[in-house]
Amino acid sequence: MVAMENFVVSARKYRPATFSLVVGQDHITSTLKNAIARGQLAHAYLFCGPRGVGKTTCARIFAKAINCFSPVNNEACNECESCRSFNEGRSFNIHELDAASNNSVEDIRSLTDQVRVPPQVGRYSVYIIDEVHMLSAAAFNAFLKTLEEPPAHAIFILATTEKHKIIPTILSRCQIFDFNRIRVEDSVAYLQFIAEQEGVTYDDESLNLIAQKADGGMRDALSMFDKAVSFCGQSLSFREVARSLNVLDYDTYFTTVDTLMAGDYTSALLLFDRVLASGFSAQIFMAGLGQHMRDLLMCRDEKTMPLLEVTGTLLQRYRTQAATCDPEFLFGAISLLAQLDNIIRTATNQRLTVELGLMKLCRLSQKKK
C-alpha cells in the first residue's frame, strides 16, 4: 500500500499571512494598516461581505499585527515571540469563536468573563466572532454592555455574511468594513500564481471558468482549482475543467451563437440535444446563453468592456465574435432569452420551449441581415 502524503487544500496552504497578500480588498487592508500606524484602534470592528472573500483572514492578520513587538511597515514581523506563537497555533492573545455553534446567553457570559483577563504576552486580547448574525436575541443583549465598555486590552472583530441581521445597537458600536466580491481578473491572477507554485499548466479559459463559477469567492475558487487538478492532473484544459465542475464550457456558447447568426436552426437544435444528453438542464443552457449574449454586447463598446469579467485569449474570442453580431440582434436576443427564463420555470415541456426559442433567434438573426 502506497503511503499518502499529507495533502493540504490550497485555501489553507495559500491563505494570506500579511495584508499585502490579501486579494481584492485593498480599501480595507490600507485602512487597517493606517489605523495601526496611527495607533487609532477601535475596540470593535464588523467585517461584512460574501463568503470566502477574506473576512476571517483579515481579522487574523490584523490581530497578529497589533500584537507584534517589532512590526515592519505596519505588518507583523513573523519573527517575534507573539508572531511565532500565533503561527504555531499556541497564542493566548487571539480567541476565535463560532457564533453558529456558540449562540446562547451562557456562551456569551463565558466570553465576557474571559474578556476581563488581561493578556500575558503582547498588548491586546483579540476576540474574533465568526457568523455573528447567528447569535440569539438574548445573546446579543448580553453582549451589548461588554461591546460598549470593554477593558482597554480587549478588541472585538465580528464577521458576518448577513449584515442586515445584526441589530442596530450592535452596528452603532462597531467600525464597519464592507468586503467586496473578488473580481474575476483578481481571482484569475491569484490562481495563476498558485498554479505556477504547484507546477500546474493551464489555459486562460480554464482559470476564467473557475473564477466565474466561484462568483466572487476566493475560497470557492481555490476549492474548485483543487478539484480540477484532481480530475485533470497537472495540466488544466478548459473542456476537462468544465467537465470536472459540471458547467458548460465557453465553446458551447460560441458555437451556438455562430449557428444562430448563420440561421442554421438544425445545427442549433442538434447542439442543444447534445447539451441535454450531457446532463445539463434546459434552464442552465438558456441562462448561460443569455449571459453570453450580454457579454458579447458589452464587447461592442470600449466603455462597457470592463463589465465583461474575462481576461487573456478568451477576451479576444469575445471581441472577435461580437464584431460579427449586429447590436440590434443582440438586444433582441437578450430580451427574448430574458422572457424565456421566466417562462421555462413553469413550462410543462422545457425542451420544446427552448427549441422554439432557438428557432426564433435564428429567424431574428436573418431579419437583421
Protein Blocks (a to p, Z undefined) as FASTA:
>chain_A
ZZddddddfklmmgcfbfklpghilmmmmmmmmmmmnopacfbdcdeddehiopmmmmmm
mmmmmmpfbdgehiaehlammlmmmmnopafkbccddfklmmcfklmmmmmmmmmpccfe
djbdcdddehkllpcfklmmmmmmmmmmgcfkbccddddfblmlpcfklmmmpccddddd
ddfklmmmmmmmmmmmnopacdfklmmmmmmmnnopaklmmmmmmmmmmmnomadcfklm
mmmnopacfklmmmmmmmmmnopaklmmmmmmmmmmnopafklmmmmmmmmmmmmmmmmp
mklmmmpccehjllmmmmmmmmmpcfklmmmmmmmmmmmmmmmmmpcblmlmmmmmmmmm
mmmmmmmZZ
